Amino acid sequence: MILAKDEENDAEVRREDQDQINEFGMLNARLHEVRREADRLKVRSARVLDHKLLEKIDDASTELMMGNGDRVMLRLGGAMFEATEDEATEFCEAEVERNQETLDKLSEEEGGILGRQAGLKEKLYGRFGKSINLEDK
């Protein structure tokens, strides 16, 4: 983007400025990783992209509760194991809890990254004005 003469900023880039710009870039990269990881946890598999993992596990738990006490097949990765309904229900509950904790941590990390980026934007835009672009798009 070409700036008008009155929007140009001839401020020299100090080492401190460059460090802040680099930190902003690293935070931005980590933000994208965090968001991808959260999306991965929410998606069941490449074959069923319209259902979230936590919803699928919850649905499985509901089905198990309505069962008649028979043994069920439990899928772990690419293998299937026979388990009781109680064992399968326990497994589903543990998976929901584990995935929810991970999502909560990722959400917290995302909030911290966004907060730090806001502070860096304020400093860098204050120093360089429109001469620097810190927006993602």
Accessible surface in RSA format (square Angstrom, percent):
REM  Atomic radii and reference values for relative SASA: ProtOr
REM  Chains: A
REM  Algorithm: Lee & Richards
REM  Probe-radius: 1.40
REM  Slices: 20
REM RES _ NUM      All-atoms   Total-Side   Main-Chain    Non-polar    All polar
REM                ABS   REL    ABS   REL    ABS   REL    ABS   REL    ABS   REL
RES MET A   1   192.77  99.8 108.32  71.7  84.45 201.1  84.27  71.6 108.51 143.8
RES ILE A   2   172.03  97.9 142.87 106.4  29.16  70.3 146.44 105.5  25.59  69.4
RES LEU A   3    33.47  18.6  21.00  15.0  12.47  31.4  21.53  15.1  11.94  32.1
RES ALA A   4    55.42  51.0  40.26  62.1  15.16  34.5  52.06  73.3   3.36   8.9
RES LYS A   5   176.06  85.9 157.61  96.7  18.45  43.9 111.18 100.1  64.88  69.1
RES ASP A   6   131.24  91.9  90.48  90.1  40.76  96.4  52.19 122.8  79.05  78.8
RES GLU A   7    61.14  35.1  49.89  37.7  11.24  26.8  17.22  33.3  43.91  35.9
RES GLU A   8    87.55  50.3  64.70  48.9  22.85  54.4  19.57  37.9  67.98  55.5
RES ASN A   9    51.73  35.7  31.27  30.2  20.46  49.3  10.17  24.5  41.56  40.2
RES ASP A  10   141.13  98.9 105.87 105.4  35.27  83.4  43.82 103.1  97.31  97.1
RES ALA A  11    33.63  30.9   9.33  14.4  24.30  55.3  21.07  29.7  12.56  33.3
RES GLU A  12   140.32  80.6 129.06  97.6  11.26  26.8  51.78 100.2  88.54  72.3
RES VAL A  13    78.18  51.4  56.20  50.9  21.98  53.0  56.20  48.8  21.98  59.6
RES ARG A  14   112.58  47.3 105.75  53.9   6.83  16.3  55.82  76.3  56.76  34.4
RES ARG A  15   181.69  76.3 169.58  86.4  12.11  28.8  76.68 104.8 105.01  63.6
RES GLU A  16    99.06  56.9  92.87  70.3   6.18  14.7  37.02  71.6  62.04  50.6
RES ASP A  17     1.98   1.4   1.98   2.0   0.00   0.0   0.00   0.0   1.98   2.0
RES GLN A  18    67.27  37.6  67.27  49.2   0.00   0.0  24.50  52.2  42.76  32.4
RES ASP A  19    63.94  44.8  58.18  57.9   5.77  13.6  26.69  62.8  37.25  37.2
RES GLN A  20    24.17  13.5  23.69  17.3   0.47   1.1   9.27  19.7  14.90  11.3
RES ILE A  21    48.04  27.3  44.98  33.5   3.07   7.4  44.98  32.4   3.07   8.3
RES ASN A  22    70.87  48.9  63.27  61.1   7.60  18.3  22.30  53.7  48.57  46.9
RES GLU A  23    51.55  29.6  51.44  38.9   0.10   0.2  20.46  39.6  31.09  25.4
RES PHE A  24    13.91   7.0  13.91   8.6   0.00   0.0  13.91   8.4   0.00   0.0
RES GLY A  25    37.85  46.7   0.00   N/A  37.85  46.7  31.74  87.1   6.11  13.7
RES MET A  26   131.19  67.9 122.30  80.9   8.88  21.2  85.66  72.8  45.52  60.3
RES LEU A  27    33.20  18.5  32.54  23.3   0.66   1.7  33.13  23.3   0.07   0.2
RES ASN A  28    35.06  24.2  35.06  33.9   0.00   0.0   2.55   6.1  32.51  31.4
RES ALA A  29    55.18  50.7  45.85  70.8   9.33  21.2  53.06  74.7   2.12   5.6
RES ARG A  30    92.47  38.8  91.15  46.5   1.32   3.1  37.05  50.6  55.42  33.6
RES LEU A  31     6.42   3.6   6.42   4.6   0.00   0.0   6.42   4.5   0.00   0.0
RES HIS A  32    65.03  35.5  63.61  44.2   1.43   3.7  41.02  42.3  24.01  27.9
RES GLU A  33    78.85  45.3  74.56  56.4   4.29  10.2  20.85  40.3  57.99  47.3
RES VAL A  34     1.05   0.7   0.87   0.8   0.18   0.4   1.05   0.9   0.00   0.0
RES ARG A  35    92.50  38.8  90.24  46.0   2.26   5.4  40.29  55.1  52.21  31.6
RES ARG A  36   150.66  63.3 144.78  73.8   5.88  14.0  75.78 103.6  74.89  45.4
RES GLU A  37    60.20  34.6  57.45  43.5   2.75   6.6  23.12  44.7  37.09  30.3
RES ALA A  38    16.11  14.8  16.11  24.9   0.00   0.0  16.11  22.7   0.00   0.0
RES ASP A  39    80.84  56.6  80.20  79.8   0.64   1.5  21.85  51.4  59.00  58.8
RES ARG A  40   142.46  59.8 131.80  67.2  10.66  25.4  72.30  98.8  70.15  42.5
RES LEU A  41     8.04   4.5   7.88   5.6   0.16   0.4   8.04   5.6   0.00   0.0
RES LYS A  42    78.79  38.4  78.58  48.2   0.21   0.5  30.03  27.0  48.77  51.9
RES VAL A  43    39.12  25.7  33.36  30.2   5.76  13.9  33.36  29.0   5.76  15.6
RES ARG A  44    95.69  40.2  80.24  40.9  15.45  36.8   6.18   8.5  89.50  54.2
RES SER A  45    36.27  30.7  25.62  34.2  10.66  24.6  33.34  71.0   2.94   4.1
RES ALA A  46    91.22  83.9  66.40 102.5  24.82  56.5  68.87  97.0  22.35  59.2
RES ARG A  47   188.97  79.3 153.32  78.2  35.65  84.9  74.08 101.2 114.90  69.6
RES VAL A  48    47.19  31.1  45.18  40.9   2.02   4.9  47.19  41.0   0.00   0.0
RES LEU A  49   120.48  67.1 100.79  72.1  19.69  49.5 100.87  70.8  19.61  52.8
RES ASP A  50   114.25  80.0  78.88  78.5  35.38  83.7  50.25 118.3  64.01  63.8
RES HIS A  51    72.18  39.5  71.91  50.0   0.27   0.7  43.50  44.8  28.68  33.4
RES LYS A  52    91.44  44.6  91.44  56.1   0.00   0.0  50.00  45.0  41.43  44.1
RES LEU A  53    27.78  15.5  27.78  19.9   0.00   0.0  27.78  19.5   0.00   0.0
RES LEU A  54    32.91  18.3  30.66  21.9   2.26   5.7  31.00  21.8   1.92   5.2
RES GLU A  55    95.25  54.7  91.08  68.9   4.17   9.9  40.35  78.0  54.90  44.8
RES LYS A  56    67.49  32.9  62.14  38.1   5.35  12.7  19.45  17.5  48.04  51.2
RES ILE A  57    20.37  11.6  18.51  13.8   1.86   4.5  20.37  14.7   0.00   0.0
RES ASP A  58    84.29  59.0  83.59  83.2   0.70   1.7  14.41  33.9  69.88  69.7
RES ASP A  59    80.48  56.4  78.52  78.2   1.96   4.6  25.77  60.6  54.71  54.6
RES ALA A  60    40.80  37.5  34.11  52.6   6.69  15.2  39.99  56.3   0.82   2.2
RES SER A  61     7.76   6.6   7.76  10.4   0.00   0.0   5.93  12.6   1.83   2.6
RES THR A  62    62.70  44.6  62.70  63.6   0.00   0.0  46.19  62.0  16.51  25.0
RES GLU A  63   113.22  65.0 105.66  79.9   7.56  18.0  40.67  78.7  72.55  59.2
RES LEU A  64    23.50  13.1  18.23  13.0   5.27  13.2  19.66  13.8   3.85  10.3
RES MET A  65   136.57  70.7 100.50  66.5  36.07  85.9  74.20  63.1  62.36  82.6
RES MET A  66   132.84  68.8  97.91  64.8  34.94  83.2  69.23  58.9  63.61  84.3
RES GLY A  67    37.49  46.2   0.00   N/A  37.49  46.2  18.03  49.5  19.46  43.6
RES ASN A  68   124.19  85.6  87.58  84.6  36.61  88.1  46.37 111.6  77.82  75.2
RES GLY A  69    60.94  75.1   0.00   N/A  60.94  75.1  30.02  82.4  30.92  69.2
RES ASP A  70    83.28  58.3  77.89  77.5   5.40  12.8  26.47  62.3  56.82  56.7
RES ARG A  71   131.85  55.4 108.67  55.4  23.18  55.2  53.54  73.2  78.32  47.5
RES VAL A  72    38.15  25.1  32.37  29.3   5.78  13.9  38.15  33.1   0.00   0.0
RES MET A  73   111.08  57.5  85.41  56.5  25.67  61.1  72.55  61.7  38.53  51.0
RES LEU A  74    28.98  16.1  28.38  20.3   0.60   1.5  28.98  20.4   0.00   0.0
RES ARG A  75   119.80  50.3 101.80  51.9  17.99  42.8  34.34  46.9  85.46  51.8
RES LEU A  76    72.46  40.4  62.64  44.8   9.82  24.7  65.73  46.2   6.73  18.1
RES GLY A  77    64.46  79.5   0.00   N/A  64.46  79.5  46.61 127.9  17.84  40.0
RES GLY A  78    86.43 106.6   0.00   N/A  86.43 106.6  39.24 107.7  47.19 105.7
RES ALA A  79    44.80  41.2  38.52  59.4   6.28  14.3  44.23  62.3   0.57   1.5
RES MET A  80   104.78  54.3  80.00  52.9  24.79  59.0  75.77  64.4  29.01  38.4
RES PHE A  81   102.88  51.5  99.50  61.6   3.38   8.8 102.88  62.4   0.00   0.0
RES GLU A  82   102.77  59.0  79.35  60.0  23.42  55.8  22.28  43.1  80.49  65.7
RES ALA A  83     6.68   6.1   6.68  10.3   0.00   0.0   6.68   9.4   0.00   0.0
RES THR A  84    46.13  32.8  45.97  46.6   0.15   0.4  43.45  58.4   2.68   4.0
RES GLU A  85    23.40  13.4  21.88  16.6   1.53   3.6   8.41  16.3  14.99  12.2
RES ASP A  86   111.92  78.4 108.35 107.8   3.57   8.4  27.19  64.0  84.73  84.5
RES GLU A  87    93.83  53.9  88.36  66.9   5.47  13.0  39.01  75.4  54.83  44.8
RES ALA A  88     1.76   1.6   1.76   2.7   0.00   0.0   1.76   2.5   0.00   0.0
RES THR A  89    26.34  18.7  26.34  26.7   0.00   0.0  21.29  28.6   5.05   7.6
RES GLU A  90   123.14  70.7 118.58  89.7   4.56  10.9  39.70  76.8  83.43  68.1
RES PHE A  91    65.75  32.9  59.66  37.0   6.09  15.8  65.46  39.7   0.29   0.8
RES CYS A  92    10.18   7.7   9.89  11.0   0.28   0.7   0.28   0.7   9.89  10.7
RES GLU A  93    97.33  55.9  90.26  68.3   7.06  16.8  40.12  77.6  57.20  46.7
RES ALA A  94    58.53  53.8  48.24  74.4  10.29  23.4  55.13  77.6   3.39   9.0
RES GLU A  95    35.94  20.6  35.94  27.2   0.00   0.0   3.81   7.4  32.13  26.2
RES VAL A  96    48.15  31.7  48.15  43.6   0.00   0.0  48.15  41.8   0.00   0.0
RES GLU A  97   109.68  63.0 104.40  79.0   5.28  12.6  33.05  63.9  76.63  62.6
RES ARG A  98   130.19  54.7 126.62  64.5   3.57   8.5  65.72  89.8  64.47  39.1
RES ASN A  99     1.17   0.8   1.17   1.1   0.00   0.0   0.00   0.0   1.17   1.1
RES GLN A 100    74.94  41.9  74.94  54.8   0.00   0.0  33.88  72.1  41.05  31.1
RES GLU A 101    88.33  50.7  86.05  65.1   2.27   5.4  32.14  62.2  56.19  45.9
RES THR A 102    44.29  31.5  43.34  43.9   0.96   2.3  26.67  35.8  17.63  26.6
RES LEU A 103    18.16  10.1  15.00  10.7   3.16   7.9  15.21  10.7   2.95   7.9
RES ASP A 104    78.64  55.1  72.18  71.8   6.46  15.3  28.85  67.9  49.79  49.7
RES LYS A 105   146.59  71.5 140.61  86.3   5.99  14.3  89.95  81.0  56.64  60.3
RES LEU A 106    15.63   8.7  15.41  11.0   0.23   0.6  15.63  11.0   0.00   0.0
RES SER A 107    71.53  60.4  62.05  82.8   9.48  21.8  27.20  57.9  44.33  62.1
RES GLU A 108   138.49  79.5 123.22  93.2  15.27  36.4  50.01  96.7  88.49  72.2
RES GLU A 109    62.85  36.1  52.24  39.5  10.61  25.3  34.74  67.2  28.11  22.9
RES GLU A 110    44.55  25.6  44.55  33.7   0.00   0.0   5.48  10.6  39.06  31.9
RES GLY A 111    42.06  51.9   0.00   N/A  42.06  51.9  32.21  88.4   9.85  22.1
RES GLY A 112    47.95  59.1   0.00   N/A  47.95  59.1  39.45 108.3   8.50  19.0
RES ILE A 113    10.78   6.1   8.85   6.6   1.94   4.7   9.92   7.1   0.86   2.3
RES LEU A 114    76.87  42.8  71.37  51.1   5.50  13.8  71.70  50.4   5.17  13.9
RES GLY A 115    46.38  57.2   0.00   N/A  46.38  57.2  35.55  97.6  10.83  24.3
RES ARG A 116    94.26  39.6  87.49  44.6   6.77  16.1  43.83  59.9  50.43  30.6
RES GLN A 117     9.87   5.5   9.87   7.2   0.00   0.0   2.79   5.9   7.08   5.4
RES ALA A 118    57.99  53.3  49.35  76.2   8.64  19.7  52.93  74.5   5.06  13.4
RES GLY A 119    27.65  34.1   0.00   N/A  27.65  34.1  25.91  71.1   1.73   3.9
RES LEU A 120     0.00   0.0   0.00   0.0   0.00   0.0   0.00   0.0   0.00   0.0
RES LYS A 121    58.47  28.5  58.47  35.9   0.00   0.0  22.86  20.6  35.61  37.9
RES GLU A 122   137.47  78.9 122.73  92.9  14.73  35.1  48.74  94.3  88.73  72.4
RES LYS A 123   109.64  53.5  95.30  58.5  14.34  34.1  71.27  64.2  38.36  40.9
RES LEU A 124     0.74   0.4   0.72   0.5   0.01   0.0   0.74   0.5   0.00   0.0
RES TYR A 125    66.99  31.3  60.41  34.4   6.58  17.1  56.12  42.2  10.87  13.4
RES GLY A 126    68.57  84.6   0.00   N/A  68.57  84.6  36.33  99.7  32.25  72.2
RES ARG A 127    69.24  29.1  52.85  26.9  16.39  39.0  24.03  32.8  45.21  27.4
RES PHE A 128    10.58   5.3  10.58   6.6   0.00   0.0  10.58   6.4   0.00   0.0
RES GLY A 129    30.38  37.5   0.00   N/A  30.38  37.5  29.93  82.1   0.45   1.0
RES LYS A 130   125.18  61.1 113.56  69.7  11.62  27.7  76.47  68.8  48.70  51.9
RES SER A 131    51.28  43.3  17.77  23.7  33.51  77.2  16.88  35.9  34.40  48.2
RES ILE A 132    28.90  16.4  22.05  16.4   6.86  16.5  25.64  18.5   3.26   8.9
RES ASN A 133   104.09  71.8  76.45  73.9  27.65  66.6  29.13  70.1  74.96  72.5
RES LEU A 134    16.01   8.9   8.05   5.8   7.96  20.0  11.61   8.2   4.40  11.8
RES GLU A 135    91.91  52.8  76.63  58.0  15.28  36.4  40.68  78.7  51.23  41.8
RES ASP A 136    83.17  58.3  48.83  48.6  34.34  81.2  27.90  65.7  55.27  55.1
RES LYS A 137   222.99 108.8 166.84 102.4  56.15 133.7 145.32 130.8  77.67  82.7
END  Absolute sums over single chains surface
CHAIN  1 A     9856.3       8057.6       1798.7       5194.5       4661.8
END  Absolute sums over all chains
TOTAL          9856.3       8057.6       1798.7       5194.5       4661.8
